[in-house]
Amino acid sequence: MSSKFSVLFLMILNLFITDNKVYSQNNVKKQLEYCAAQASKTLKIIPDDGTLPRAVLNGNKEWKFITYKDWTSGFWPGELWYLYEATGDKKWKTEADKFSRFLTPLSVSKANDHDLGFQIFNSFGNGYRLTKNKEYKDIILKTADTLATLFNPKVGTILSWPHHKSEGHNTIIDNMMNLELLFWASKNGENKKLYDIAVKHAETTMQNHFRPDFSSYHVLIYDYETGKKIKGITAQGYRDDSMWARGQAWAIYGFTMVYRETREERFLDFAHKLARIYLDRLTTEDLIPYWDFNAPGIPNEPRDASAAAIVSSALIELSSFTKDEKLKTEYLTKSKKMVQSLSDSYQSGDVNSAFLLHATGHKPAGSEIDCSINYADYYYLEALLRLQKLK
């Protein structure tokens, strides 16, 4: 190859790469604008009674509204904070503050379940990150102490559902997500024991919550007194030994976050293993999973856009910790593909004012199947913001 041709080839290649980068960022900007427009529609229809939007059921156009006690109550104010971060428009800051404050009672109430991280850190946590409002910080710290009351040192995990403890100490995989609240509080408050609780919970979960192939159970039941593992259950999946898509998504995201907070290589290695089985078993061309990887009616089973949104956001962060360039590229390429598929084929558009369609909540219970759900929207928006920040 002549030197003149080589220079020309490199110029064309560089132009192609640059154009792709521009297209990618322009596309992210377009989708963020879409989310802002949809959220503006939702703001106009929320009742002025302290409730928040949770889901739009299949075949409906109206939101199902919930109170601050619902486990999903933090996602809507979290979305508003993300829109403030994306746009700088103070309209979103005002609305985010309003809806976050509806959740304030959680910081001074007895812990009813483990979801305080989803509720308080997604709302006030994002709010404090963006505003440094001291009132928010106080609420976060109080709530972290409340969450810590559910920790059982004999087991080594946080009790997820106090109201479902007849069989033993239960811990669900979703609980990994709530550890971020404890890590933050240990670094920003006076209770350093919260860090140890979070690490111990992650350690115990890593040891007991997964099958030999690194697929996750939904629920682990432990003996209250001995801490012995009794059994694993997959309550919201197809069966106990199946890989429930959103459960595996929580695990990938959760252990990636634990590595970020601890910098312990064992957690990073585990996050890679959890991502590996998810990606290897993902057979859909658009990379949006069926609600359970073992569901018997595939390909005629519901998809779960929420699992795809969670994993896409997690893979972007996991890629930033990955030294293997080939693996790093795979994570980024597939996460972008997931976000692109959600943007191209799963947006709600004129169907309703949510961001996404085709999420699945609790199929075995016949609840929220193939619908719009606020946590799918939240992690989709988070993934877009993480893509926007990529260099």
Secondary structure by P-SEA (a helix, b strand, c coil): ccaaaaaaaaaaaaaaaaaaaaaaaaaaaaaaaaaaaaaaaaaacccccccccccccccccccccccccccccaaaaaaaaaaaaacccaaaaaaaaaaaacccccccccccccccccccccaaaaaaaccccaaaaaaaaaaaaaaaccccccccccccccccccccccccccccccaaaaaaaaacccccaaaaaaaaaaaaaaacccccccccccbbbbccccccccccccccccccccccaaaaaaaaaaaaaaaaacccaaaaaaaaaaaaaaaaacccccccccccccccccccbbbbaaaaaaaaaaaaaaaaacccaaaaaaaaaaaaaaaaaaacccccccccccccccccccccccccccbbbaaaaaaaaaaaaaaaacc
